[in-house]
């Protein structure tokens, strides 16, 4: 049986403009909107973690 990788659903409200931009990018990259959002969160967390390492936290 396939193991679930993602198990915690999250719902966010986006403006029409933000949704349209995300959908366009996801469509152009042939990925799902959820995949795009997960990658954006990964990038933001990586930056956050790197900044905390540099600050010595």
Residue, then its C-alpha position, 0 to 999 in steps of 0.5 A: x500500500x502507498x504510504x501517505x506523505x502529506x497528512x495535514x490538510x490546510x485551508x487558506x483564503x487567497x485574493x482573486x489576483x493571488x489565486x489567478x497568479x498561482x493557478x497560472x504558474x501551476x498550470x504553466x509548470x504542469x503541477x498542482x496548486x497544492x504542489x506549488x503552495x508546498x514548495x513556496x512554504x518549503x522555500x520560506x521555511x528554509x529562509x527562516x531556518x537559515x536566518x535563525x542559524x545565522x543569528x545563532x538561535 
